[in-house]
Amino acid sequence: MKAKNIVLKLLVALIGFTGFSQALNDGPYVFIENNKLVQKSIVDGKVITKKLKRTAFPKTFVPEASSFSGVEKMAVLSDIHGQYDLAIEILINNSIIDQDLNWSFGDGHFVIVGDIFDRGPKVNEMLWLIYKLEQQAKDKGGHLHFLLGNHEYMVLKKDLRYVHERYLEAGKLLGLDYDELYDNNTVLGRWLRSKPTILRINNHVFVHGGISQEFLSKISFDIEVINATMRASIDISKTELKSTDFYTNYYGKTGPIWYRGYFTDDLEHDAIDDVLSKTNSEHIVVGHCSFDEIIRVYNGKIFGVDSSIKKGEYGEVLFIENGTYSRGLKDGTRKDFE
């Protein structure tokens, strides 16, 4: 059976899992043990283990290019935080996926600007859906880009402060800490470790937090190098990273996954122009800072696309099509920026 068909079956199973009001249902988690694939799921509070064919999933994931040009249509979403049901509603209504949860955005590029992890109860479901859609998009000439945000890095580096209690319970049943469900011995863990932190499409730079002047004063802006550096840092201990300036530069408050200055620091336009010049871009699109709707500031040079999906009530998609920008509302209505 082809891997994509297996993923479709996994998605069908996942949709039926609603939490653990009585007995926990969760998974699947696919572990790589001695080059073999072992799937573990929790059904009605019991762990179900199943051996898969060696070819059911890839065991290595090669990072893709970090820059793309000539793209005519893009859609951008951010900070899903385990709110799978709401995200599905938004994506269906805005024709990113169809009613069967399959890719319907054609040759468009769909960018998720980080923070699928933490807070909400359906993180694993969202990850498997993105995993499936990623391949479907390629088959249709499109592309799905999943950038790592601060909450992805937090979980991968064993900071579990914001993990939903459902997953802490799942970890106990599986005899593992939550971060081990996505470590380098799992399919999703290796897949996550191939993902970028920064992306360029046409004249837009996408990053979860932002690119600060402070970061650019210390780090040369080479997207491929920065992405490779961040990927390599995932499995290095925080103590070792903090032994130099590395942790402050990359993981600190002015680093690309934590920076909030576009919205909190009342920056001068010259500062924004300096960042755009040094990143060779005309627009920067970020998540991380929550708003009631998608916003643009600094004369449209900065877009904030964290529309508070994490609350489980509302959210929006940013559309960029042939140089025009619009907000895709929860119900699928398009609204131009005023």
Beta strands, then each sheet from edge to edge (+ up, - down):
strand 1: 26-33
strand 2: 36-43
strand 3: 46-52
strand 4: 67-68
strand 5: 73-77
strand 6: 109-112
strand 7: 143-146
strand 8: 198-201
strand 9: 204-207
strand 10: 283-286
strand 11: 295-297
strand 12: 302-304
strand 13: 317-321
strand 14: 324-328
strand 15: 334-336
sheet 1: 1+ 2- 3+
sheet 2: 4+ 8+ 9- 10- 12- 11+
sheet 3: 7+ 6+ 5+ 13- 14+ 15-
end
